[in-house]
Amino acid sequence: MRSTEEMLRLITDAAERDENVRAAVLSGSRADISRPKDVYQDYDVAFLVKNLEPYFNNPCYIERTFGKVLIMQMPDLNDNPDLSFETAEHFTYLSIFEDGIRLDLTFTAAMPDWGNEPMKVLFDCDGHLSDNLDNECYMVKRPPQAEFSACCNEFWWCLNNVAKGLKREEIPYAKSMFELTLRPQLNKMVSWYIGTISDFSVSTGKLGKYFKKYLPDSIYYKYLKTYTTADPARIWTSTINTCKLFSDLARIVAQDLGLGYNADEEAGARLYMMNVKGGVYEK
């Protein structure tokens, strides 16, 4: 596998050699100096170009410039098969090469808005850009009361769909409802809990990938137990345990941040779930 230094040099050289490229910027995890580094990190790169046409739907450019491609995605065309370079604002190639390197390269004729995200300038012929190595935008943010309450309400409300799916033994539906509605709210609460014990000074990563790093072992073990098999009985147990974990963390977060917690909606949701499980409404 090519080293970081080799890849950055290859990307920079490609930008410098091409008179159509005005700037090249590295963003994402490799621009964030606080992120742990490993060989699986993507290279998220933007080339600011004068003319988009030479790079539009031209995968040969990627292979000719950066090496043999194992698999590639052109998300702009996937989203809009009728897209043309005249109407496109940018064009992106997601590529994995035979040595395992992944490069996400976007060509754009307009200056991207990186907001507060970390970025490192690799090449800038106009000298208008500067590095931004501040990673504060990724850190867990303190939730206001409205956001905290909405998270709790969404979790407890959506629990009814999981319960009904399990009772009907509609396992694909029940599992999907759990992962698509309960899991995101659980992840928010876990992140806020990590914020309370870290003074909101860390990032939990995309989809909670750093939970293991920051959670106490006992809580991380309980979190892992929220993943289960397709056996209905085990899903019921996991769902009940998930409710307890969410409740415990929500109460801790509420107490530490001085927020209000609606215990009545939790009680109502859990009662409904157990009544569905026990067939109370069928009698």
C-alpha positions as CSV (number, residue, x, y, z in Angstrom):
1,M,0.0,0.0,0.0
2,R,1.2,3.5,-0.9
3,S,2.2,5.6,2.1
4,T,0.4,8.8,3.1
5,E,3.4,10.8,1.9
6,E,3.3,9.0,-1.5
7,M,-0.4,9.6,-2.0
8,L,-0.4,13.2,-1.0
9,R,2.5,13.8,-3.3
10,L,0.7,12.0,-6.1
11,I,-2.4,14.1,-5.6
12,T,-0.5,17.3,-5.3
13,D,1.5,16.6,-8.4
14,A,-1.6,15.8,-10.4
15,A,-3.1,19.2,-9.4
16,E,0.1,21.1,-10.1
17,R,0.6,19.5,-13.6
18,D,-2.9,20.3,-14.7
19,E,-3.4,23.9,-15.8
20,N,-7.1,23.5,-15.4
21,V,-6.8,22.9,-11.7
22,R,-6.7,26.0,-9.5
23,A,-6.5,24.3,-6.1
24,A,-6.4,21.0,-4.3
25,V,-7.7,20.6,-0.8
26,L,-7.7,17.6,1.6
27,S,-10.6,17.4,4.1
28,G,-12.2,14.7,6.2
29,S,-10.4,12.5,8.7
30,R,-7.0,12.8,7.2
31,A,-7.1,16.6,7.7
32,D,-8.2,16.2,11.3
33,I,-5.0,16.0,13.4
34,S,-6.9,14.7,16.4
35,R,-8.2,11.6,14.6
36,P,-6.4,8.3,15.1
37,K,-4.6,7.4,11.9
38,D,-4.7,4.0,10.1
39,V,-4.4,2.6,6.6
40,Y,-8.1,2.4,6.1
41,Q,-8.7,6.2,6.1
42,D,-10.1,7.7,2.9
43,Y,-8.4,10.5,1.1
44,D,-11.2,13.1,0.7
45,V,-9.9,15.6,-1.9
46,A,-11.5,18.4,-3.9
47,F,-9.9,19.8,-7.1
48,L,-11.1,23.4,-7.8
49,V,-11.1,23.5,-11.6
50,K,-11.7,26.2,-14.3
51,N,-13.7,23.8,-16.5
52,L,-15.5,20.7,-15.3
53,E,-15.9,19.0,-18.8
54,P,-12.6,17.1,-18.9
55,Y,-13.4,15.3,-15.7
56,F,-17.1,14.6,-16.1
57,N,-17.9,10.9,-16.5
58,N,-14.2,10.2,-17.4
59,P,-13.1,7.3,-15.1
60,C,-10.1,6.8,-17.3
61,Y,-8.6,9.9,-15.8
62,I,-8.7,8.4,-12.4
63,E,-6.9,5.2,-13.4
64,R,-4.4,6.9,-15.6
65,T,-3.5,9.4,-12.8
66,F,-3.8,7.3,-9.6
67,G,-3.5,3.7,-10.5
68,K,-5.5,0.5,-11.1
69,V,-9.1,0.7,-9.8
70,L,-10.7,-2.3,-8.1
71,I,-14.1,-0.7,-7.8
72,M,-15.5,2.8,-8.4
73,Q,-18.7,4.7,-7.8
74,M,-19.8,7.9,-9.5
75,P,-22.6,9.0,-7.1
76,D,-23.6,12.1,-9.2
77,L,-24.6,9.8,-12.1
78,N,-26.2,7.3,-9.8
79,D,-28.4,10.0,-8.4
80,N,-29.1,11.6,-11.8
81,P,-28.4,9.4,-14.9
82,D,-29.3,12.4,-17.1
83,L,-26.7,14.7,-15.6
84,S,-24.4,16.5,-18.0
85,F,-21.3,18.6,-17.5
86,E,-23.3,21.6,-18.6
87,T,-25.7,21.2,-15.7
88,A,-23.4,19.6,-13.1
89,E,-22.0,21.8,-10.3
90,H,-19.4,19.2,-9.4
91,F,-18.5,15.6,-10.2
92,T,-17.2,13.0,-7.7
93,Y,-15.3,9.7,-8.1
94,L,-15.2,7.3,-5.2
95,S,-12.4,4.8,-6.0
96,I,-10.6,1.9,-4.3
97,F,-7.3,1.0,-5.9
98,E,-5.6,-2.4,-6.1
99,D,-3.3,-1.5,-3.2
100,G,-6.3,-0.8,-0.9
101,I,-6.1,3.0,-1.1
102,R,-9.5,4.8,-1.2
103,L,-9.7,8.2,-2.9
104,D,-12.8,10.3,-2.9
105,L,-12.0,13.0,-5.5
106,T,-14.5,15.8,-6.3
107,F,-14.0,18.1,-9.2
108,T,-15.8,21.4,-8.8
109,A,-15.8,24.8,-10.6
110,A,-17.2,26.6,-7.6
111,M,-15.4,27.0,-4.3
112,P,-16.8,24.3,-1.9
113,D,-18.1,25.4,1.4
114,W,-16.2,23.4,4.0
115,G,-17.7,25.3,6.9
116,N,-15.7,24.7,10.0
117,E,-14.5,21.3,8.9
118,P,-10.7,20.6,9.1
119,M,-9.0,21.1,5.7
120,K,-5.5,21.1,4.5
121,V,-4.4,23.0,1.3
122,L,-2.3,20.8,-0.9
123,F,-2.1,23.2,-3.8
124,D,-3.4,26.7,-4.4
125,C,-2.2,28.6,-7.5
126,D,-4.1,31.8,-6.5
127,G,-3.0,31.8,-2.8
128,H,-6.5,32.4,-1.5
129,L,-6.9,29.4,0.7
130,S,-5.5,28.5,4.1
131,D,-5.4,25.4,6.3
132,N,-8.1,24.9,9.0
133,L,-6.9,22.2,11.4
134,D,-9.6,23.0,14.1
135,N,-11.8,19.9,14.7
136,E,-14.3,21.6,17.0
137,C,-17.1,21.1,14.5
138,Y,-16.9,17.3,15.1
139,M,-17.2,17.5,18.9
140,V,-20.3,16.5,20.7
141,K,-22.5,19.5,21.3
142,R,-24.6,20.2,24.4
143,P,-28.2,19.6,23.5
144,P,-30.8,22.3,24.2
145,Q,-34.0,21.2,26.0
146,A,-36.0,21.1,22.8
147,E,-33.5,18.8,21.0
148,F,-33.1,16.5,24.1
149,S,-36.9,16.2,24.5
150,A,-37.4,15.5,20.8
151,C,-34.8,12.7,20.9
152,C,-36.5,11.1,23.9
153,N,-40.0,11.5,22.4
154,E,-38.8,9.9,19.0
155,F,-37.3,7.0,20.8
156,W,-40.3,6.2,23.0
157,W,-42.8,6.8,20.3
158,C,-41.1,4.7,17.7
159,L,-40.9,1.8,20.2
160,N,-44.5,1.0,19.4
161,N,-43.6,0.0,15.8
162,V,-40.9,-2.3,16.9
163,A,-43.2,-4.0,19.4
164,K,-46.0,-4.5,16.9
165,G,-43.5,-5.9,14.4
166,L,-42.1,-8.4,16.9
167,K,-45.6,-9.5,18.0
168,R,-46.6,-10.2,14.4
169,E,-43.2,-11.9,13.9
170,E,-42.5,-9.5,11.0
171,I,-38.8,-9.7,11.8
172,P,-37.5,-7.7,8.8
173,Y,-39.9,-4.9,9.7
174,A,-39.1,-5.0,13.4
175,K,-35.4,-5.1,12.9
176,S,-35.5,-2.2,10.4
177,M,-37.7,-0.1,12.6
178,F,-35.2,-0.7,15.5
179,E,-32.2,0.3,13.4
180,L,-33.7,3.1,11.5
181,T,-35.7,4.8,14.3
182,L,-34.5,3.7,17.7
183,R,-30.8,3.4,17.0
184,P,-30.2,7.0,15.8
185,Q,-31.8,8.3,19.0
186,L,-29.9,5.9,21.2
187,N,-26.7,7.0,19.5
188,K,-27.5,10.6,20.2
189,M,-28.1,9.9,23.8
190,V,-24.9,7.8,24.1
191,S,-23.0,10.7,22.5
192,W,-24.5,13.2,24.9
193,Y,-23.6,11.0,27.8
194,I,-20.0,10.9,26.5
195,G,-20.2,14.7,26.3
196,T,-21.1,15.0,29.9
197,I,-18.1,12.9,31.0
198,S,-15.7,14.6,28.7
199,D,-16.8,18.2,29.1
200,F,-18.0,18.0,25.4
201,S,-14.4,18.0,24.2
202,V,-14.4,14.9,22.0
203,S,-16.0,13.5,18.9
204,T,-17.8,10.2,19.0
205,G,-17.3,9.7,15.2
206,K,-19.6,8.8,12.4
207,L,-22.3,6.4,13.6
208,G,-20.6,6.1,17.0
209,K,-17.4,4.5,15.8
210,Y,-15.5,5.9,18.7
211,F,-18.0,4.8,21.4
212,K,-15.6,2.1,22.6
213,K,-12.9,4.6,23.1
214,Y,-14.9,6.9,25.4
215,L,-17.5,4.8,27.1
216,P,-16.9,3.0,30.4
217,D,-16.5,-0.8,29.6
218,S,-19.7,-1.6,31.5
219,I,-21.8,0.7,29.4
220,Y,-20.1,-0.2,26.1
221,Y,-20.9,-3.8,26.8
222,K,-24.6,-2.9,27.4
223,Y,-24.6,-1.0,24.1
224,L,-23.2,-3.9,22.2
225,K,-25.9,-6.1,23.6
226,T,-28.5,-3.9,21.7
227,Y,-27.4,-5.8,18.6
228,T,-28.9,-9.2,18.4
229,T,-29.9,-12.1,16.2
230,A,-33.1,-12.6,14.2
231,D,-34.6,-14.8,16.9
232,P,-37.8,-13.0,18.1
233,A,-37.3,-13.9,21.8
234,R,-33.8,-12.5,21.7
235,I,-35.0,-9.4,19.9
236,W,-37.6,-8.8,22.6
237,T,-34.9,-9.2,25.3
238,S,-32.6,-6.9,23.5
239,T,-35.3,-4.3,22.9
240,I,-36.2,-4.3,26.6
241,N,-32.6,-3.9,27.6
242,T,-32.2,-1.1,25.1
243,C,-35.0,0.8,26.7
244,K,-33.3,0.5,30.1
245,L,-30.0,1.7,28.7
246,F,-31.6,4.7,26.9
247,S,-33.6,5.5,30.1
248,D,-30.5,5.3,32.3
249,L,-28.4,7.5,30.1
250,A,-31.2,10.0,29.4
251,R,-31.7,10.5,33.1
252,I,-28.0,11.0,33.7
253,V,-27.7,13.5,30.8
254,A,-30.8,15.4,32.0
255,Q,-29.5,15.6,35.6
256,D,-25.9,16.7,34.5
257,L,-27.1,19.3,32.1
258,G,-30.1,20.6,34.1
259,L,-32.6,19.4,31.5
260,G,-36.2,18.1,32.1
261,Y,-36.9,14.5,31.4
262,N,-40.5,13.3,30.6
263,A,-40.8,10.1,32.7
264,D,-44.5,9.8,31.9
265,E,-43.9,9.2,28.2
266,E,-41.3,6.6,29.0
267,A,-43.7,4.8,31.3
268,G,-46.5,4.9,28.8
269,A,-44.3,3.6,26.0
270,R,-42.9,0.8,28.0
271,L,-46.3,-0.2,29.3
272,Y,-47.6,-0.4,25.8
273,M,-44.6,-2.5,24.6
274,M,-45.1,-5.0,27.4
275,N,-48.9,-5.1,26.8
276,V,-48.2,-5.9,23.2
277,K,-45.7,-8.5,24.1
278,G,-48.1,-10.1,26.5
279,G,-51.1,-10.0,24.2
280,V,-53.1,-7.8,26.6
281,Y,-54.9,-6.0,23.7
282,E,-55.9,-9.3,22.1
283,K,-58.1,-10.3,25.0
